[in-house]
Amino acid sequence: MSHAIARDIASSLTENEALPLYDLVERTPLGEAKKLSAKFGNRIFLKREDMQGVRSFKIRGAYKKLLSLSPKQRACGVITASAGNHAQGLACAARHLGCAATIVMPATTPTIKIKGVQEFGAHVILHGNTFAEALSLAHQLRDAEGLEFIHPFDDLEVIKGQATIALELLEQRPAGMDYIFVPVGGGGLIAGIAAIIKHNSPNTVIVGVEPDDANCMQRAISLGQPSKLSSVGIFADGVAVDLAGSITYDICKDTIDHIITVNSDEICTAIKDVFEDSRALLEPSGALAIAGVKKFFASRKVENQSVVAICSGANLNFDRLGYICERALLGDKQEKLFAAIITEQPGSLKNLCAEVKSLNITEFNYRRCMGDKAAVFIGLKKTNDTQESAFFHEENPNGIRVIDLSHDEIARAHVRHMIGGKLSHTRETIYRIAFPERPGAFHNFLACVEGSTAITLLHYRNHGAAQGDVIIGLESAANIEEPFEQRMDQLGYIYDVVTTNESLSIFLDSVPYHDSHFSAVKSTSASLVL
């Protein structure tokens, strides 16, 4: 059946069915990313869907679907659920055709996408924290008000609209393409592209790229059927989907060659790479394909190939840039974080500074300690491995113990911003908690904690993502942790106990330690995915 669907998509579009779209849809350029090409020894081309009028490929599928409706159906009005890009595409297409549109969006949707939809005159309803919750309300409103539902990905007409990207690629690269890397959410984009490409160029390798915390298509292909994820990361909100589509799965399982995942730091690095190559500023989901290209070719000896990466969108909230810049260096392994343990005595800090004076230091945090040992937090931009090795190992000739914290997520996200004091004479339990980010969310979080027990430590940064990230310490006592955890469970917040995390122990003394602690580097980072 999947082959028949793919053939139908390919044959219908090659019969000029796509032509009416171009009174609204842009034919986006395909340009070479010269710096990435030089780095990987392959010709890497970027298909710039971020240059659509709505800054996303989604206008293609939304407009194609609306054109397939009868005038009577359009007169009833349309409704959809979307985290943003499909919403803007549908709102734009509906205004173009004089059709009323209602968009249900998760309350965690970035502001730039909400405003974009409203500017096209659509009625916006914010509901729930996830796409699934928004989708449920959209279905209820469809039934209650007689609206036409426009699915963001699991619809043949929508898939055909996205497939027009592949038709353009075939025209733009008549010499052929060896690889095409495609972002994957619910699968509409890759299903459309794969159907066309495999029909016209069966030897072209199609690679799907998903976030490692929102890999619904990878899971579906692994299990042999779409299967709902228990949780979904929403850093790349444009692909934050917990269940692959049934139609898209049927097409993808037989037409895509590989599906890989990347983490948030790798996505941030890809955003930086594209900016340096083209001065384009992509949103996280828009940079997925480039992150996939880097990861795929870093572990394979493949050269002189023609590689296309789909830059799917650029609806990026400006306030996320600080976080993206911070994480990009770590994602590209160009910054390393260390704890340097020194003996607290006159001249010790001066000696440490002398050790690192020739290195490219990005961060240096120190606070005098009342004990005989002090920990210094150091960030180092990688420049020369030989230069680094003389100092940054477990114990150098001057007796300074050095612990690599580069892979400690709590050190990267929290500890580097909160060094400056240690708790004495009180036991504490430390939690890392994720909650939906929205105005007032942090206040609501504190309100639910207040009164349960004494707070001993607290760190929160709003980095513009859809999910808040808090480190909180609570004074340990009998029958305290259980009610607190029950309250988190009732609110649906994801949490993990991180009391024994290494960087917290070193810099904030969340658990008592002694000198031998520093000589044994342990992997105690939290498993919580944010």
ZIGIGI-V935081 format. One record per pair of residues at least 4 apart in sequence whose C-alpha atoms are under 8 Angstrom apart, sorted by sequence separation. I is the first residue (numbers start at 0). J is the second residue. If there is no record, write none. Layout:
I;J, I;J
//
This chain:
0;4, 1;5, 2;6, 3;7, 4;8, 5;9, 6;10, 7;11, 8;12, 9;13, 10;14, 11;15, 12;16, 13;17, 17;21, 20;24, 21;25, 32;36, 33;37, 34;38, 35;39, 36;40, 37;41, 49;53, 50;54, 51;55, 56;60, 57;61, 58;62, 59;63, 60;64, 61;65, 62;66, 63;67, 64;68, 68;72, 69;73, 70;74, 71;75, 72;76, 73;77, 81;85, 82;86, 83;87, 84;88, 85;89, 86;90, 87;91, 88;92, 89;93, 90;94, 91;95, 92;96, 93;97, 94;98, 104;108, 108;112, 109;113, 110;114, 111;115, 112;116, 113;117, 114;118, 115;119, 116;120, 117;121, 128;132, 129;133, 130;134, 131;135, 132;136, 133;137, 134;138, 135;139, 136;140, 137;141, 138;142, 139;143, 140;144, 141;145, 142;146, 150;154, 153;157, 154;158, 155;159, 156;160, 157;161, 158;162, 159;163, 162;166, 163;167, 164;168, 165;169, 166;170, 167;171, 168;172, 169;173, 172;176, 183;187, 186;190, 187;191, 188;192, 189;193, 190;194, 191;195, 192;196, 193;197, 194;198, 195;199, 196;200, 197;201, 209;213, 210;214, 214;218, 215;219, 216;220, 217;221, 218;222, 219;223, 220;224, 222;226, 232;236, 235;239, 243;247, 244;248, 245;249, 246;250, 247;251, 248;252, 249;253, 250;254, 251;255, 261;265, 262;266, 263;267, 264;268, 265;269, 266;270, 267;271, 268;272, 269;273, 270;274, 271;275, 272;276, 273;277, 274;278, 281;285, 282;286, 283;287, 286;290, 287;291, 288;292, 289;293, 290;294, 291;295, 292;296, 293;297, 294;298, 295;299, 296;300, 315;319, 316;320, 319;323, 320;324, 321;325, 322;326, 323;327, 324;328, 325;329, 326;330, 327;331, 328;332, 329;333, 343;347, 346;350, 347;351, 348;352, 349;353, 350;354, 351;355, 352;356, 368;372, 383;387, 384;388, 385;389, 387;391, 388;392, 391;395, 394;398, 395;399, 407;411, 408;412, 409;413, 410;414, 411;415, 412;416, 413;417, 414;418, 436;440, 439;443, 440;444, 441;445, 442;446, 443;447, 444;448, 445;449, 448;452, 475;479, 476;480, 478;482, 479;483, 480;484, 481;485, 482;486, 483;487, 484;488, 485;489, 486;490, 487;491, 488;492, 499;503, 500;504, 501;505, 502;506, 503;507, 504;508, 508;512, 512;516, 513;517, 514;518, 515;519, 516;520, 11;16, 12;17, 21;26, 31;36, 36;41, 37;42, 49;54, 50;55, 51;56, 53;58, 68;73, 81;86, 93;98, 94;99, 108;113, 116;121, 117;122, 127;132, 128;133, 140;145, 141;146, 152;157, 153;158, 183;188, 196;201, 197;202, 209;214, 219;224, 220;225, 233;238, 243;248, 261;266, 273;278, 274;279, 281;286, 296;301, 328;333, 329;334, 342;347, 355;360, 368;373, 390;395, 394;399, 395;400, 405;410, 406;411, 409;414, 410;415, 435;440, 436;441, 475;480, 487;492, 488;493, 498;503, 499;504, 502;507, 503;508, 504;509, 36;42, 48;54, 49;55, 80;86, 93;99, 117;123, 126;132, 127;133, 140;146, 141;147, 151;157, 152;158, 169;175, 182;188, 183;189, 197;203, 219;225, 233;239, 273;279, 274;280, 328;334, 329;335, 341;347, 367;373, 389;395, 394;400, 395;401, 404;410, 405;411, 434;440, 461;467, 487;493, 498;504, 503;509, 504;510, 36;43, 48;55, 49;56, 51;58, 79;86, 93;100, 116;123, 126;133, 141;148, 150;157, 181;188, 182;189, 196;203, 218;225, 219;226, 232;239, 273;280, 274;281, 341;348, 366;373, 393;400, 394;401, 404;411, 460;467, 461;468, 487;494, 504;511, 505;512, 35;43, 48;56, 65;73, 125;133, 181;189, 209;217, 218;226, 231;239, 273;281, 392;400, 393;401, 459;467, 460;468, 504;512, 33;42, 104;113, 216;225, 231;240, 271;280, 365;374, 366;375, 392;401, 393;402, 459;468, 460;469, 32;42, 33;43, 90;100, 113;123, 126;136, 138;148, 215;225, 231;241, 270;280, 341;351, 365;375, 391;401, 392;402, 459;469, 499;509, 31;42, 32;43, 89;100, 137;148, 215;226, 230;241, 270;281, 364;375, 365;376, 458;469, 459;470, 498;509, 499;510, 31;43, 32;44, 90;102, 193;205, 215;227, 229;241, 270;282, 363;375, 364;376, 457;469, 458;470, 498;510, 31;44, 32;45, 215;228, 228;241, 270;283, 273;286, 363;376, 364;377, 457;470, 458;471, 30;44, 31;45, 227;241, 228;242, 362;376, 363;377, 456;470, 457;471, 29;44, 30;45, 213;228, 227;242, 362;377, 363;378, 456;471, 457;472, 29;45, 30;46, 86;102, 226;242, 227;243, 267;283, 270;286, 273;289, 292;308, 361;377, 362;378, 455;471, 456;472, 29;46, 30;47, 213;230, 225;242, 226;243, 266;283, 269;286, 360;377, 361;378, 362;379, 454;471, 455;472, 456;473, 28;46, 29;47, 86;104, 189;207, 212;230, 213;231, 225;243, 269;287, 360;378, 361;379, 454;472, 455;473, 27;46, 28;47, 102;121, 104;123, 106;125, 212;231, 213;232, 225;244, 289;308, 360;379, 361;380, 454;473, 455;474, 27;47, 101;121, 102;122, 103;123, 104;124, 105;125, 106;126, 107;127, 212;232, 213;233, 225;245, 266;286, 269;289, 288;308, 289;309, 359;379, 360;380, 453;473, 454;474, 501;521, 27;48, 77;98, 81;102, 83;104, 100;121, 101;122, 102;123, 103;124, 104;125, 105;126, 106;127, 107;128, 266;287, 269;290, 288;309, 289;310, 358;379, 359;380, 452;473, 453;474, 501;522, 76;98, 77;99, 78;100, 79;101, 80;102, 81;103, 82;104, 99;121, 100;122, 101;123, 102;124, 103;125, 104;126, 105;127, 106;128, 107;129, 210;232, 268;290, 288;310, 359;381, 452;474, 501;523, 27;50, 76;99, 77;100, 78;101, 79;102, 80;103, 81;104, 82;105, 101;124, 103;126, 104;127, 105;128, 106;129, 225;248, 287;310, 359;382, 500;523, 501;524, 27;51, 61;85, 74;98, 75;99, 76;100, 77;101, 78;102, 79;103, 80;104, 81;105, 105;129, 179;203, 181;205, 183;207, 219;243, 224;248, 266;290, 285;309, 286;310, 343;367, 499;523, 500;524, 25;50, 73;98, 74;99, 76;101, 78;103, 83;108, 87;112, 91;116, 94;119, 105;130, 175;200, 177;202, 178;203, 179;204, 180;205, 181;206, 182;207, 183;208, 184;209, 210;235, 213;238, 215;240, 265;290, 285;310, 286;311, 343;368, 500;525, 25;51, 62;88, 73;99, 82;108, 83;109, 90;116, 94;120, 104;130, 161;187, 162;188, 165;191, 177;203, 178;204, 179;205, 180;206, 181;207, 182;208, 183;209, 213;239, 215;241, 216;242, 261;287, 285;311, 286;312, 441;467, 24;51, 25;52, 57;84, 58;85, 61;88, 62;89, 65;92, 105;132, 161;188, 165;192, 169;196, 176;203, 177;204, 178;205, 179;206, 180;207, 181;208, 182;209, 213;240, 214;241, 215;242, 216;243, 284;311, 285;312, 343;370, 344;371, 429;456, 452;479, 497;524, 24;52, 57;85, 61;89, 65;93, 84;112, 87;115, 91;119, 105;133, 162;190, 163;191, 164;192, 165;193, 178;206, 180;208, 213;241, 215;243, 220;248, 235;263, 284;312, 285;313, 343;371, 358;386, 427;455, 436;464, 437;465, 451;479, 497;525, 55;84, 58;87, 59;88, 83;112, 87;116, 90;119, 104;133, 158;187, 162;191, 163;192, 166;195, 184;213, 209;238, 219;248, 234;263, 261;290, 281;310, 342;371, 343;372, 358;387, 436;465, 496;525, 57;87, 58;88, 62;92, 83;113, 86;116, 90;120, 103;133, 157;187, 158;188, 161;191, 162;192, 165;195, 184;214, 185;215, 186;216, 261;291, 282;312, 342;372, 343;373, 435;465, 436;466, 495;525, 53;84, 57;88, 58;89, 61;92, 62;93, 90;121, 103;134, 160;191, 161;192, 165;196, 184;215, 185;216, 260;291, 281;312, 282;313, 341;372, 342;373, 435;466, 436;467, 495;526, 57;89, 87;119, 153;185, 158;190, 159;191, 162;194, 184;216, 216;248, 220;252, 259;291, 281;313, 282;314, 283;315, 340;372, 341;373, 434;466, 435;467, 451;483, 495;527, 55;88, 58;91, 83;116, 103;136, 152;185, 153;186, 154;187, 158;191, 162;195, 183;216, 261;294, 280;313, 281;314, 282;315, 340;373, 341;374, 422;455, 433;466, 434;467, 494;527, 24;58, 53;87, 58;92, 103;137, 152;186, 153;187, 281;315, 340;374, 341;375, 433;467, 434;468, 493;527, 24;59, 53;88, 102;137, 152;187, 280;315, 339;374, 340;375, 355;390, 432;467, 433;468, 448;483, 151;187, 152;188, 338;374, 339;375, 354;390, 432;468, 433;469, 338;375, 339;376, 431;468, 432;469, 53;91, 338;376, 339;377, 431;469, 432;470, 20;59, 337;376, 338;377, 376;415, 430;469, 431;470, 432;471, 447;486, 336;376, 337;377, 430;470, 431;471, 217;258, 336;377, 337;378, 417;458, 429;470, 430;471, 20;62, 217;259, 336;378, 429;471, 430;472, 20;63, 335;378, 336;379, 429;472, 334;378, 335;379, 428;472, 429;473, 334;379, 335;380, 413;458, 427;472, 428;473, 214;260, 237;283, 238;284, 334;380, 335;381, 413;459, 427;473, 428;474, 235;282, 236;283, 237;284, 333;380, 334;381, 427;474, 428;475, 82;130, 207;255, 235;283, 236;284, 237;285, 333;381, 351;399, 426;474, 427;475, 81;130, 205;254, 206;255, 209;258, 211;260, 234;283, 235;284, 332;381, 333;382, 425;474, 426;475, 80;130, 205;255, 206;256, 207;257, 208;258, 209;259, 210;260, 211;261, 212;262, 425;475, 204;255, 205;256, 206;257, 207;258, 208;259, 209;260, 210;261, 211;262, 364;415, 81;133, 204;256, 205;257, 206;258, 207;259, 208;260, 209;261, 210;262, 366;418, 428;480, 80;133, 81;134, 184;237, 185;238, 204;257, 206;259, 208;261, 210;263, 271;324, 365;418, 366;419, 80;134, 184;238, 364;418, 365;419, 366;420, 79;134, 183;238, 184;239, 185;240, 268;323, 182;238, 184;240, 194;250, 267;323, 271;327, 80;137, 185;242, 186;243, 187;244, 190;247, 197;254, 267;324, 341;398, 342;399, 413;470, 79;137, 185;243, 186;244, 190;248, 193;251, 268;326, 269;327, 341;399, 434;492, 78;137, 184;243, 185;244, 267;326, 268;327, 340;399, 341;400, 433;492, 434;493, 187;247, 190;250, 194;254, 267;327, 268;328, 339;399, 340;400, 432;492, 433;493, 186;247, 190;251, 193;254, 266;327, 339;400, 340;401, 432;493, 433;494, 468;529, 185;247, 186;248, 189;251, 193;255, 264;326, 265;327, 268;330, 339;401, 432;494, 78;141, 264;327, 267;330, 268;331, 338;401, 339;402, 431;494, 432;495, 466;529, 190;254, 266;330, 337;401, 338;402, 430;494, 431;495, 186;251, 264;329, 265;330, 337;402, 338;403, 430;495, 431;496, 85;151, 264;330, 265;331, 337;403, 338;404, 430;496, 431;497, 263;330, 264;331, 336;403, 337;404, 429;496, 430;497, 78;146, 335;403, 336;404, 337;405, 428;496, 429;497, 430;498, 23;92, 77;146, 78;147, 79;148, 335;404, 336;405, 428;497, 429;498, 75;145, 76;146, 77;147, 78;148, 79;149, 80;150, 81;151, 335;405, 428;498, 75;146, 76;147, 77;148, 78;149, 79;150, 80;151, 334;405, 427;498, 75;147, 77;149, 79;151, 73;147, 72;147, 336;411, 329;405, 210;287, 209;287, 208;287, 208;288, 429;509, 207;288, 428;509, 427;509, 208;291, 426;509, 427;510, 426;510, 64;149, 421;506, 422;507, 420;506, 421;507, 422;508, 419;506, 420;507, 421;508, 422;509, 61;149, 414;502, 418;506, 419;507, 421;509, 67;156, 414;503, 418;507, 61;151, 60;151, 153;244, 155;246, 409;500, 64;156, 152;244, 153;245, 154;246, 410;502, 414;506, 63;156, 64;157, 153;246, 409;502, 410;503, 63;157, 153;247, 407;501, 409;503, 152;247, 407;502, 60;156, 61;157, 63;159, 64;160, 431;527, 433;529, 60;157, 63;160, 59;157, 60;158, 62;160, 404;502, 60;159, 61;160, 60;160, 59;160, 60;161, 59;161, 182;284, 182;285, 57;161, 59;163, 56;161, 182;287, 181;287, 182;288, 181;288, 180;288, 130;239, 131;240, 180;289, 130;240, 131;241, 180;291, 180;292, 402;517, 407;522, 409;524, 401;517, 407;523, 408;524, 409;525, 400;517, 407;524, 408;525, 400;518, 402;520, 406;524, 393;518, 178;304, 180;306, 177;304, 178;305, 179;306, 180;307, 181;308, 182;309, 108;236, 176;304, 177;305, 178;306, 179;307, 180;308, 181;309, 176;305, 177;306, 178;307, 179;308, 180;309, 182;311, 175;305, 176;306, 179;309, 176;307, 374;505, 374;506, 29;168, 322;462, 26;167, 321;462, 322;463, 29;171, 372;514, 17;160, 319;462, 318;462, 319;463, 318;463, 319;464, 17;163, 8;155, 12;159, 316;463, 8;159, 12;163, 84;237, 8;162, 82;236, 83;237, 82;237, 82;239, 338;502, 338;505, 340;517, 8;191, 9;194, 8;194, 9;195, 8;195, 6;194, 5;194, 9;198, 5;195, 6;198, 5;198, 112;314, 111;314, 111;315, 111;316, 109;315, 110;316, 109;316, 84;312, 236;465, 84;314, 234;464, 233;464, 234;465, 49;281, 233;465, 234;466, 233;466, 49;285, 35;272, 32;273, 35;276, 34;276, 33;276, 32;276, 5;250, 32;277, 4;250, 1;249, 2;250, 0;249, 1;250, 2;253, 1;253, 39;293, 56;311, 55;311, 56;312, 39;296, 55;312, 39;297, 54;312, 55;313, 54;313, 55;314, 41;301, 54;314, 40;301, 41;302, 42;303, 44;305, 46;307, 48;309, 49;310, 40;302, 41;303, 42;304, 43;305, 44;306, 45;307, 46;308, 47;309, 48;310, 49;311, 50;312, 39;302, 40;303, 41;304, 42;305, 43;306, 44;307, 45;308, 46;309, 47;310, 48;311, 49;312, 41;305, 42;306, 43;307, 44;308, 45;309, 46;310, 47;311, 48;312, 49;313, 41;306, 43;308, 45;310, 234;529, 232;528, 232;529, 128;435, 212;528, 107;435, 107;436, 107;437, 106;437, 109;464, 109;465, 108;465, 107;465, 107;466
//
